[in-house]
Amino acid sequence: MPTTKTRINITADKDIERSLVAAAKRDGVPTASKAAELLRLALELEEDLALSAIADERLTGKKIKWLSHKQVWK
């Protein structure tokens, strides 16, 4: 039965393969499912880092105007 998921091919070092297989075995899931889960987590971390950099830039900007709670809700 064909899958509706996109297939990708990656090349991994033996160390990465061993770690991935061990993690999949530990969690009782297929290796491909574990790889997909770890990729999803890595992408979430990348997004968090990018958004954090934007937030830091906004906080340290020179033209910041702070508003009180009352000013915001007028």
N, C-alpha and C positions, 0 to 999 in steps of 0.2 A: 504494500500500500504506500503510495507516494506521500511525502510530507509537504505541508504548506509552509514550513519554515525555510528560510534562506540558508543555504549551505555555504560555508566558507572553508577554505583550506589554509592551515597555518603550518609552519615549520617550527618545531620546538626542540630545544636541547634535551638530551637524555635526562638531565636533572629535573627539568620542568615536567617532562613526561612522567617520571617516577613519582614526583610530588602530586601531580594531577591524578594519576591512577590510585595512589594511596588515599588521597582525600575522597575520591569517588567511592572507593571500597569502604572506607570508614563510614561514609554517610549512606551507603547502600543505594547509590544512584549510578546510572551509566556515566562513563567518562565524558561523553559529549555533553550531557546535562550539567555536569560539574563545571566543565569548561565554559559553558554558556552562562552559568550562574556567576562564576568568577569574573568573566568579561563584563557582565552587567554591573557588578559591584565596582569594578575598576572604572567604568564609564561614569558611574555616580560620583566616585571620588574626584575624577577629573572635572566634572561639572561643579562640584562643591568648591574645588580650588579656584576655578575661574570666577565663580560668583563671589567668593571671598575676596579675591583680588579687586573686583569691581567695588565691593562694599568698602574695603580699606581705602581705595582711591577716593571714594566719596567722603569718607570721614576725615581724610587729611587734606582735602581740597581747600584752597585759599578763599573761595567765595561761598562758604557755608553760612547759611542763615538759619539759626535754630529757632523753632517756634514752640511756644508753650502749648499745653494740651488745650487750653481755652482758645488760643489763636487758631489752632487747627480746626476746631469744631464750630467756629463762628459761621 
